[in-house]
Amino acid sequence: MADEDELDRLLGKLTLRTAVRLLTGATTWRTAAEASVDLGQLVLSDGPAGVRGEGWDERDTSVLLPSATALAATWDEPLVEELGGLLASEARRKGVHVVLAPNLNLHRSPLAGRHFECFSEDPLLTARTGAALVRGIQAHGVAATAKHFVANDAETDRLTADASIDERTLREVHLAPFEAAVAAGVRLVMAGYNRVNGTTMTAHELLTRPLKDEWGFDGVVVSDWGAVRGTRDTARAGLDLQMPGPAGEWGESLARAVEAGEVAERAVTDKVRRLLGLAAWCGVIGGPDRPARPPLRSRQARALARRAVAAGSVLLANRGVLPLYPGHLGTVAVVGAPSARTRTQGGGSAGVFPQDEVSLLDGIRAGLRGRARVVHVPGPAPDGPPPPLDMTLAADPRTAAPGVLLRVLDSCGSELYAGHRRGGRQLEPPLPPGAHTVEISARLHPRTSGAWRIGVAGFGRLSLHLDGDPLLDGEFAATTDDPAVLHVSPPTRVVTARLTRGTTPLLVARRELVPGTGRATVVGAEPPAPRAAEALAAAARAAREADVAVVVVGTGEQQESEGRDRTDLGLGPEQDALVRAVARANPRTVAVVNSGGPVELPWRDEVGALLLAWFPGQEAGGGLADVLLGRTEPGGRLPTTWPATLTDAPVTRTRPEAGRISYDEGVHVGHRGWLRARRTPAYWFGHGLGYTTWEYERLSGPERTPAGEDLTVRVRLRNTGTRPGREVVQIYLARPGPSAVDHPERWLAGWAAVRARPGESAVAQVRIPARALCHWDVRAGAWRTEPGPCRILAGRSAGDLPLSLEVDVLDRP
Ligand code: BGC
């Protein structure tokens, strides 16, 4: 790693133009190299649930972890740190120096499209989980990126939306997780697309104060991809690196602005110094990359990812049904489309091509093999576009190998490139000079006869042909310049076509490469679905005849994705009817919810048990089967308050009004807002059951504490159940006395996990950081602690706090 003198020496070798060239990416995922200072390229890659690497190609797979919501639900920093280590190992394997994770935005509205990708509604849980991931990634010499700075909490009009937030709320709520990431040593911070209080984040003064000046951030501020919209304002602000490149608003325009005296040269020098410092930290300056720690072996990685599934899954209710005892089971009915096609990740730039995907059905089958019979009924077809062609349905028309043929054609239809691919989702095909059309073709092997749904996604001129007959041909103009939608998840056009079992019709999808229409082309097909009534009847029959039914429901491809927010939280009438039909047929029904964020569960009191699986990553099935079959406890506690209905939630709005999105809930985010509004959610923040029960016996702590100092409290609790368990003991604070400060009714101040065997007691020692008692004093521009009584509450969720004590906060002498 280079010291300051060494950086000065290197800086002295750069001219203004060579310096400026380094401040814009060389490609979509790489920074520029510079031979005069022996600087190599830095490779950056998304995150957060896996490290994709430079390509966006199904042949280059990644270990896929559970969604961020699931990681936060573990309330387990050592585990999150270990998972960060796994991401670093993946990064090393793929030659990536910088992982674009974690996402530290908050669950402000349950409708937010990237909810799954953010940890929590709570600033402290987000801060501690995010810092753990940063430490875990960076411990192995791979840089982490805290994103998206700041208040990029929704997707609607995200390139322009202006979050209107008061200073105290910014400091206490939205900036706090970033402050913790900086304290954890994060090497990069990503400036978001959005505006805050009128200024776009890539040009915002917050990049300087507090980020650099007050918190002492000495790393690199990178723009979100394409978020730089001006030269001078962004260069004068604390932004250091514009991504992607090589085009953009800086480059020669920036060099000229410096020469014209419109941007100070020292601003450029500071940016380059930071970039060189990062390059030195990552080992891409002054010689070859430092030797990589050998990547985690696949078996170790898979075991860790599987452990994380169980640790993050949240058991919301259990009426004596779980765990299942395999020895007592004859037949288990596994019902619902997501049981066989478990949705392992959310949509958008976070997406990776997973190494494998173990469905819940496969996990249960493996867990019960040789012990019980598993009957699967898919239930009604899920909503949304047909799934991308895969190796079970499609074969390359040239080689007959499972998969598809990808071709790039010139304007005369001549082939410029041809290659075999595994599936119909092609996001970054190679584009040789003269490329005019991308074509994906396959011979289909339908196993069902009838009206299939066939879909093609992409912008520009699209066509679909089946055995030479046109199914679709049209011009679909790009409706957005949001890169996530344009390049990753364009809308799908769906047609129906009759396919006959035993035939092998040739499906050809083509997309003309009109500039500005993005890089994605996706072709999918779905077999005819049985009528909803029949599907329900079959599911109910299977449930009735089984000892236990596991019914899996979840959100579809079109919901929960970057680039768009949800408009409702419903799972749809068919999935709701499915759960009800199964639960009516068999009281021993376990409902498993496969979503990245809250959904309405109107039948939640009608099922025997209710388990949140989140988007569990590639080891979904194994990890969830571990929980269902009692090999391990469900470890998760809700990282976000779960509304019964959308209309109950205190903050729902994601659509800006006249360009502005008003954060008028102030510091009352998440459960704090529910408490203030005196509303009761379906499940409180922090809630989640294990397989044992606990008695909270005693809370002890000091009678008084000086302002500005951490304090420690102890909670004694006893395992009153019949199984060993882990309990997440949560501490909340409240200020009972009169106050000039608008305190939340209560707020999370710390937690600690304990383990105990049946009958044993355990003591949780929880440190409450001094900051938890502070508010941001806008007038003084400083943190302040109000003296006076403070109530400390201990328990298992924001809504279940059986113990409390009062501590007197003393004014500083
Ligand atoms: C997302 C970022 C991501 C970047 C690069 C943007 O659209 O907002 O989270 O890191 O793309 O893929």
Residues whose N, C-alpha, C, O or C-beta is under 5 A from the ligand:
A	BS01	BGC	D46 L100 D224 W225 S349 P483 A484
